[in-house]
């Protein structure tokens, strides 16, 4: 079954709004527009081709994303704020047949005539090619539906290949444990080029619920107003969202949200102190801790709120259909109190990394996904993360490769060395810190302001370090490796 047909299996003919707010569209309109656009895409690109999508969350994204999947092609959603260098790397790696994007992104990336660009006001988005659709009965659900690019440990983005089967399995699991219904309405602040964000789209489409977009989380008043005005029953965020809501002002704690049934948190570990604050301020709202990876389509585990007090700090157990274990270096299950690597198995586990056989072999062994996350278990099998073995920093739910930022700073002639790390921050949760070793003739001339300006020219805003430390001697070990902390 095509994932598109699964999403719309019970909802294609609904006159009910799916998207509510500044932009609105009903299920019936979204379904009709998507299958019409899918026919156009097939005529232009055929099937099995790579198709880019760069847009903020809006109706254009919804129609394009669903149409690409329905057409039997492979959607590659990218951050509309992507750096030119990363865009060009992914472009040259995947050779997209079409590029769906908004005018501002087209201007920034200066694409020229190397691809067919499809804009929101193009004929493709308005043409009505087909009145009704029949799901393909013999569609192979093992086919790749999308490729989500994440930061790799080498600094080069890694393409996670997600099949139709993966999307269907993970959507079904999430709907089951969150007990979603047609009455649920989600306030979406997470971008759809991020797997956590996409899971909100998939699950609410499947159950006949609705979503509301808020693409400006920095304006907290607007977020609180949207939750109330649109009678949202759900909210999903990464750690920094909750830290900002709870610590930037008292408004969130003091405001009542009569329709809010639950919130979910993933995209990195949120300190229990913030969860306690939330639960104290809004005891009627279920706070659901979750854990996942792009390589698992989105979700791997959840912690039911009912057991939070007794399992404080745990990421929970596997969601329905997912088996989780913590194993030692020999691949044997650890005993409670020992530390090992978290591994996972289920129909939600990715097909592999695009054009990266070695990376795929390292990540998937004998059908198990090796997450690269270290953890321990208690006597009842609840898992507690202790560290990340991969050299990736998560800030605001986004995975960042230190090597990419280090390379940008090292391009400055005054710099001898640079180390990027994540440091704890009361509001942001984790911030980027750059420890820069400066040449003697650069002392006094290389300032924080110059570094910020330089980084801003070459990196997306969320990758620009906020904290800087200057050093004038490089400390190395006997083997010649730099020592990050002495």
C-alpha positions as CSV (number, residue, x, y, z in Angstrom):
1,X,0.0,0.0,0.0
2,X,1.2,3.5,-0.9
3,X,1.6,5.5,2.4
4,X,-0.6,8.3,0.8
5,X,-3.5,5.8,0.4
6,X,-3.0,4.7,4.0
7,X,-3.1,8.3,5.3
8,X,-6.4,9.0,3.5
9,X,-7.9,5.5,3.8
10,X,-10.8,6.7,5.9
11,X,-10.7,10.5,5.4
12,X,-10.4,11.3,1.6
13,X,-14.0,12.4,1.3
14,X,-14.3,14.5,4.5
15,X,-15.5,18.1,4.2
16,X,-13.9,18.7,7.6
17,X,-10.9,21.1,7.8
18,X,-7.5,19.4,8.1
19,X,-5.5,22.6,8.3
20,X,-7.1,25.3,10.5
21,X,-5.8,28.9,11.1
22,X,-4.4,31.6,8.7
23,X,-4.5,29.0,5.9
24,X,-7.2,26.4,5.7
25,X,-7.9,23.3,3.6
26,X,-10.3,20.5,4.0
27,X,-9.5,16.8,3.7
28,X,-11.5,16.6,0.5
29,X,-9.7,19.6,-1.1
30,X,-6.3,18.4,0.1
31,X,-6.9,14.9,-1.3
32,X,-8.2,16.1,-4.6
33,X,-5.4,18.6,-5.1
34,X,-2.7,16.0,-4.1
35,X,-3.9,13.3,-6.6
36,X,-4.2,15.9,-9.3
37,X,-0.7,17.2,-8.7
38,X,0.6,13.6,-8.4
39,X,-0.7,13.0,-12.0
40,X,1.2,16.1,-13.2
41,X,4.3,15.0,-11.4
42,X,4.1,11.5,-13.1
43,X,3.8,13.3,-16.5
44,X,6.8,15.4,-15.9
45,X,9.1,13.1,-13.9
46,X,7.8,9.5,-14.3
47,X,8.1,7.4,-11.2
48,X,11.0,6.4,-8.8
49,X,12.7,9.8,-9.2
50,X,14.1,12.1,-6.5
51,X,12.1,15.3,-6.0
52,X,13.1,18.1,-3.7
53,X,10.7,20.1,-1.5
54,X,11.9,23.3,0.2
55,X,9.2,25.3,2.0
56,X,8.0,26.5,5.4
57,X,5.0,24.7,6.8
58,X,2.0,25.8,4.6
59,X,-0.6,24.5,2.2
60,X,2.0,24.4,-0.6
61,X,4.1,22.0,1.4
62,X,1.1,19.8,2.3
63,X,0.0,19.4,-1.3
64,X,3.5,19.0,-2.7
65,X,4.7,16.5,-0.1
66,X,1.6,14.3,-0.4
67,X,1.5,14.4,-4.2
68,X,5.2,13.4,-4.5
69,X,4.6,10.3,-2.3
70,X,1.3,9.5,-4.1
71,X,3.1,9.7,-7.5
72,X,5.4,6.9,-6.6
73,X,8.4,9.2,-6.6
74,X,10.8,9.9,-3.6
75,X,10.3,13.1,-1.7
76,X,13.4,14.8,-0.3
77,X,12.2,17.6,2.1
78,X,15.0,20.1,2.9
79,X,15.3,23.0,5.3
80,X,14.3,26.1,3.3
81,X,17.2,27.9,5.1
82,X,19.8,25.3,4.0
83,X,23.3,26.6,3.1
84,X,24.2,26.7,-0.6
85,X,27.1,24.3,0.0
86,X,24.9,21.6,1.6
87,X,22.2,22.1,-0.9
88,X,24.7,21.6,-3.8
89,X,26.1,18.5,-2.1
90,X,22.7,16.9,-1.7
91,X,21.7,18.0,-5.2
92,X,24.8,16.5,-6.8
93,X,24.4,13.3,-4.7
94,X,20.7,12.7,-5.6
95,X,20.1,14.5,-8.9
96,X,16.5,15.6,-8.4
97,X,14.1,15.6,-11.3
98,X,12.0,18.4,-9.9
99,X,12.4,21.0,-7.2
100,X,9.3,22.3,-5.4
101,X,10.2,25.5,-3.6
102,X,9.0,29.0,-2.6
103,X,10.2,32.1,-4.4
104,X,12.4,33.3,-1.4
105,X,14.3,30.0,-1.4
106,X,14.7,30.1,-5.2
107,X,16.3,33.6,-5.0
108,X,18.6,32.6,-2.2
109,X,19.9,29.4,-3.8
110,X,20.3,30.9,-7.3
111,X,19.4,27.6,-9.0
112,X,19.5,28.8,-12.5
113,X,18.2,26.4,-15.2
114,X,19.8,23.1,-13.9
115,X,16.4,21.9,-12.7
116,X,12.7,22.3,-13.2
117,X,11.5,24.5,-10.4
118,X,7.8,24.3,-9.2
119,X,6.6,27.4,-7.4
120,X,3.3,27.8,-5.4
121,X,1.7,29.8,-8.1
122,X,2.6,27.5,-11.0
123,X,0.1,25.7,-13.2
124,X,1.0,22.4,-11.5
125,X,-0.6,23.5,-8.3
126,X,-3.9,24.6,-9.9
127,X,-4.5,22.1,-12.7
128,X,-7.3,19.6,-12.1
129,X,-6.1,16.4,-14.0
130,X,-8.1,13.7,-12.3
131,X,-11.5,13.7,-10.5
132,X,-11.1,10.5,-8.5
133,X,-8.4,8.0,-7.6
134,X,-8.1,4.3,-7.1
135,X,-5.5,3.0,-4.7
136,X,-2.9,0.8,-6.3
137,X,-3.6,-2.7,-4.9
138,X,-0.3,-4.2,-6.0
139,X,1.9,-1.2,-4.8
140,X,5.1,-2.4,-3.2
141,X,5.2,-0.8,0.2
142,X,8.9,-1.7,0.5
143,X,9.6,1.1,-2.0
144,X,11.4,4.2,-0.8
145,X,8.9,7.1,-0.1
146,X,11.3,9.8,1.1
147,X,14.8,10.6,2.0
148,X,15.4,12.7,5.1
149,X,18.8,14.3,5.3
150,X,20.5,14.6,8.8
151,X,23.9,15.7,9.9
152,X,26.5,13.0,9.6
153,X,29.5,12.6,11.9
154,X,31.8,13.6,9.0
155,X,30.0,16.9,8.5
156,X,28.4,15.7,5.3
157,X,24.6,15.2,5.5
158,X,23.4,11.6,5.5
159,X,20.3,10.6,3.6
160,X,18.0,8.4,5.6
161,X,15.8,6.3,3.2
162,X,12.3,5.8,4.6
163,X,9.9,3.3,2.9
164,X,6.1,3.4,2.6
165,X,6.1,0.5,5.0
166,X,8.2,2.5,7.5
167,X,5.8,5.4,7.3
168,X,2.7,3.2,7.7
169,X,4.2,1.2,10.7
170,X,5.4,4.3,12.7
171,X,2.1,6.2,12.1
172,X,0.1,3.2,13.2
173,X,2.2,2.8,16.4
174,X,2.0,6.5,17.3
175,X,-1.8,6.7,16.8
176,X,-2.2,3.6,19.1
177,X,-0.1,4.8,22.1
178,X,-1.3,8.4,21.9
179,X,-4.9,7.2,21.5
180,X,-5.5,9.8,18.8
181,X,-9.0,10.5,17.6
182,X,-10.8,12.7,15.0
183,X,-11.3,15.2,17.8
184,X,-7.5,15.8,18.2
185,X,-6.0,19.1,16.9
186,X,-2.3,19.6,17.0
187,X,-0.5,22.9,17.2
188,X,2.5,22.4,14.9
189,X,5.7,24.4,15.6
190,X,8.1,21.8,14.3
191,X,9.1,22.0,10.6
192,X,8.1,19.2,8.3
193,X,11.6,18.6,6.9
194,X,12.2,17.1,10.4
195,X,10.9,13.6,11.0
196,X,9.2,14.6,14.4
197,X,7.3,17.3,12.6
198,X,6.3,14.9,9.7
199,X,5.0,12.4,12.2
200,X,2.4,15.0,13.4
201,X,1.2,15.4,9.8
202,X,0.9,11.6,9.2
203,X,-0.9,10.7,12.4
204,X,-3.5,13.4,12.2
205,X,-4.2,12.7,8.6
206,X,-4.7,9.1,9.4
207,X,-7.2,9.6,12.2
208,X,-9.2,12.5,10.7
209,X,-7.9,15.1,13.2
210,X,-6.7,18.6,12.4
211,X,-3.5,20.7,12.6
212,X,-2.7,24.4,13.2
213,X,0.6,26.0,12.0
214,X,2.6,28.4,14.0
215,X,5.9,29.1,12.3
216,X,7.0,31.8,14.7
217,X,7.7,30.1,18.1
218,X,9.9,33.1,19.1
219,X,6.7,35.1,19.6
220,X,5.4,33.2,22.7
221,X,2.2,35.3,23.0
222,X,1.2,34.0,19.5
223,X,1.8,30.4,20.6
224,X,-0.3,30.7,23.7
225,X,-3.1,32.5,21.7
226,X,-3.1,29.7,19.0
227,X,-3.4,27.0,21.7
228,X,-6.5,28.7,23.1
229,X,-8.1,30.3,20.0
230,X,-7.9,27.1,17.9
231,X,-8.9,24.8,20.8
232,X,-5.7,22.7,20.3
233,X,-5.7,19.3,22.1
234,X,-2.0,18.6,21.5
235,X,1.4,20.3,21.4
236,X,4.7,18.7,20.4
237,X,8.1,20.2,21.1
238,X,11.8,19.6,21.5
239,X,13.5,20.4,24.9
240,X,14.2,24.1,24.1
241,X,10.5,24.7,23.3
242,X,9.5,23.6,26.9
243,X,12.4,25.4,28.5
244,X,11.5,28.7,26.8
245,X,7.8,28.3,27.6
246,X,8.5,27.6,31.2
247,X,11.4,30.0,31.9
248,X,11.2,33.0,29.5
249,X,8.1,34.3,31.2
250,X,5.4,33.3,33.7
251,X,2.6,33.6,31.1
252,X,2.6,29.9,30.1
253,X,2.5,28.7,33.7
254,X,-0.3,31.0,34.6
255,X,-2.5,30.6,31.5
256,X,-5.2,27.9,31.4
257,X,-5.6,25.8,28.2
258,X,-9.1,24.2,28.5
259,X,-8.7,22.0,25.4
260,X,-5.1,20.9,25.8
261,X,-5.2,17.1,26.4
262,X,-1.5,16.2,26.1
263,X,2.0,17.3,25.0
264,X,4.8,15.2,23.6
265,X,8.5,15.9,24.0
266,X,11.3,14.4,21.9
267,X,14.4,15.6,20.0
268,X,16.8,15.3,22.9
269,X,16.6,14.8,26.6
270,X,14.7,17.4,28.6
271,X,15.9,17.7,32.2
272,X,13.3,16.3,34.6
273,X,13.2,19.6,36.5
274,X,11.4,21.2,33.5
275,X,9.0,18.2,33.2
276,X,8.2,18.6,37.0
277,X,7.6,22.4,36.4
278,X,5.2,21.6,33.6
279,X,3.3,19.0,35.4
280,X,2.9,21.2,38.5
281,X,1.6,24.1,36.4
282,X,-0.7,22.0,34.3
283,X,-1.5,18.8,36.1
284,X,-4.5,18.2,33.9
285,X,-2.3,17.9,30.8
286,X,-0.6,14.5,30.0
287,X,3.2,15.1,29.6
288,X,4.6,12.3,27.3
289,X,8.3,11.8,27.1
290,X,9.4,10.1,23.9
291,X,12.6,9.1,22.2
292,X,13.3,8.5,18.5
293,X,15.6,8.9,15.5
294,X,15.2,9.8,11.9
295,X,16.6,6.3,11.2
296,X,13.5,4.9,13.0
297,X,11.1,7.0,10.8
298,X,10.5,9.1,13.9
299,X,9.6,7.2,17.1
300,X,11.2,4.4,19.1
301,X,10.0,4.7,22.7
302,X,7.5,6.5,25.0
303,X,7.1,6.9,28.8
304,X,3.4,6.8,29.9
305,X,2.7,9.8,32.2
306,X,1.2,7.4,34.7
307,X,4.6,5.9,35.5
308,X,6.6,9.2,35.3
309,X,7.0,9.6,39.0
310,X,8.5,6.1,39.5
311,X,10.6,6.2,36.3
312,X,11.8,9.8,36.4
313,X,14.5,10.4,33.8
314,X,13.6,7.3,31.7
315,X,12.8,7.4,28.0
316,X,10.4,4.5,28.6
317,X,10.0,1.3,26.6
318,X,9.5,0.5,22.9
319,X,6.3,1.8,21.2
320,X,3.9,-0.8,19.8
321,X,5.6,-2.9,17.1
322,X,9.1,-1.8,18.2
323,X,11.5,-4.0,20.2
324,X,14.3,-2.2,22.1
325,X,17.4,-3.7,23.8
326,X,20.5,-2.3,25.5
327,X,23.5,-4.5,24.6
328,X,27.3,-4.6,25.4
329,X,30.1,-4.6,22.9
330,X,29.5,-8.3,22.2
331,X,25.9,-7.7,21.4
332,X,24.6,-9.3,24.6
333,X,21.8,-7.7,26.7
334,X,23.2,-5.8,29.6
335,X,22.1,-6.3,33.3
336,X,20.4,-3.5,35.2
337,X,22.9,-0.8,36.2
338,X,25.3,-1.7,33.4
339,X,25.8,0.6,30.3
340,X,25.5,-0.4,26.7
341,X,24.2,0.7,23.3
342,X,20.5,1.0,22.6
343,X,19.4,-1.0,19.6
344,X,16.0,-1.3,18.0
345,X,14.0,-3.6,15.6
346,X,10.7,-3.1,13.9
347,X,8.9,-2.2,10.6
348,X,9.8,1.4,11.2
349,X,13.5,1.0,10.8
350,X,15.0,2.8,7.8
351,X,16.0,1.0,4.5
352,X,19.5,2.5,5.0
353,X,21.5,5.5,4.1
354,X,21.4,6.8,0.5
355,X,24.6,6.0,-1.4
356,X,26.4,4.9,1.8
357,X,26.7,1.1,2.1
358,X,29.4,1.3,4.8
359,X,27.3,3.6,6.9
360,X,24.2,1.4,6.5
361,X,26.2,-1.7,7.5
362,X,27.4,0.0,10.6
363,X,24.0,1.2,11.6
364,X,21.9,-1.9,10.7
365,X,23.3,-5.3,11.8
366,X,21.2,-8.5,11.6
367,X,18.0,-6.4,11.3
368,X,18.8,-4.3,14.4
369,X,19.3,-0.5,14.3
370,X,22.3,0.5,16.4
371,X,21.3,3.9,17.5
372,X,24.7,5.2,18.8
373,X,23.0,6.2,22.1
374,X,24.3,4.7,25.3
375,X,22.0,3.8,28.1
376,X,21.1,1.5,31.0
377,X,18.0,-0.3,32.1
378,X,16.2,-0.9,35.4
379,X,14.7,-4.2,36.7
380,X,11.5,-3.7,34.8
381,X,13.1,-2.9,31.4
382,X,12.7,0.9,31.4
383,X,15.6,2.5,29.5
384,X,17.6,5.5,30.7
385,X,19.9,7.3,28.3
386,X,23.4,8.1,29.7
387,X,25.3,9.6,26.7
388,X,25.6,9.8,22.9
389,X,28.4,7.8,21.3
390,X,28.0,9.7,18.0
391,X,29.8,13.0,17.6
392,X,26.5,14.9,17.0
393,X,25.1,17.8,19.1
394,X,21.4,18.3,19.3
395,X,20.3,21.9,19.7
396,X,16.5,22.7,19.6
397,X,15.9,19.2,18.3
398,X,18.2,19.7,15.3
399,X,21.2,17.5,14.8
400,X,24.4,19.5,14.2
401,X,27.8,18.2,13.2
402,X,30.6,19.9,15.1
403,X,33.0,19.2,12.2
404,X,31.0,21.4,9.8
405,X,31.2,24.4,12.1
406,X,34.8,23.8,13.0
407,X,35.7,23.8,9.3
408,X,34.1,27.2,8.8
409,X,36.0,28.8,11.7
410,X,39.3,27.1,10.7
411,X,39.0,28.9,7.4
412,X,40.1,32.1,9.2
413,X,43.9,32.6,8.9
414,X,44.2,33.7,12.6
415,X,42.8,30.4,13.8
416,X,45.0,27.5,14.7
417,X,42.4,25.2,16.0
418,X,38.7,25.0,16.9
419,X,36.5,22.7,19.0
420,X,32.7,22.9,18.9
421,X,30.8,21.4,21.8
422,X,27.3,21.6,23.4
423,X,27.1,23.4,26.7
424,X,24.1,23.5,29.1
425,X,22.0,26.6,29.2
426,X,19.1,27.3,31.5
427,X,16.8,28.6,28.7
428,X,18.0,26.9,25.5
429,X,18.8,23.6,27.1
430,X,22.0,23.2,25.0
431,X,24.0,25.9,23.3
432,X,26.9,25.7,20.9
433,X,30.3,26.8,22.3
434,X,33.4,27.4,20.1
435,X,36.8,27.1,21.8
436,X,39.1,28.8,19.4
437,X,42.9,28.6,19.5
438,X,44.4,31.8,18.0
439,X,47.8,32.6,16.5
440,X,49.9,35.1,18.4
441,X,49.6,37.7,15.7
442,X,45.8,37.2,15.8
443,X,45.4,38.1,19.5
444,X,43.3,41.2,19.8
445,X,42.2,41.3,16.2
446,X,40.0,38.1,16.2
447,X,36.9,39.0,18.3
448,X,33.7,37.3,19.1
449,X,31.9,39.8,16.8
450,X,34.1,38.9,13.9
451,X,33.6,35.2,14.4
452,X,29.8,35.6,14.6
453,X,29.8,37.6,11.4
454,X,32.0,35.1,9.6
455,X,29.9,32.1,10.8
456,X,26.7,33.8,9.8
457,X,27.9,34.2,6.2
458,X,28.6,30.5,5.9
459,X,26.2,28.7,8.2
460,X,22.5,28.5,9.0
461,X,21.6,30.6,12.0
462,X,21.0,27.7,14.4
463,X,24.6,26.5,13.7
464,X,26.3,29.7,14.7
465,X,27.9,29.3,18.1
466,X,26.6,31.5,20.9
467,X,29.5,31.1,23.3
468,X,33.2,31.7,22.5
469,X,36.3,30.9,24.4
470,X,39.7,32.0,23.2
471,X,42.9,30.1,23.8
472,X,46.5,30.8,22.8
473,X,48.0,27.3,23.3
474,X,46.8,24.0,21.8
475,X,47.0,21.2,24.2
476,X,47.7,17.8,22.6
477,X,48.2,14.3,23.9
478,X,51.3,12.2,23.5
479,X,49.8,10.7,20.3
480,X,49.2,14.1,18.8
481,X,45.5,14.2,19.4
482,X,44.1,17.4,20.8
483,X,42.8,17.3,24.3
484,X,39.4,19.1,24.4
485,X,39.3,19.4,28.2
486,X,42.1,19.4,30.7
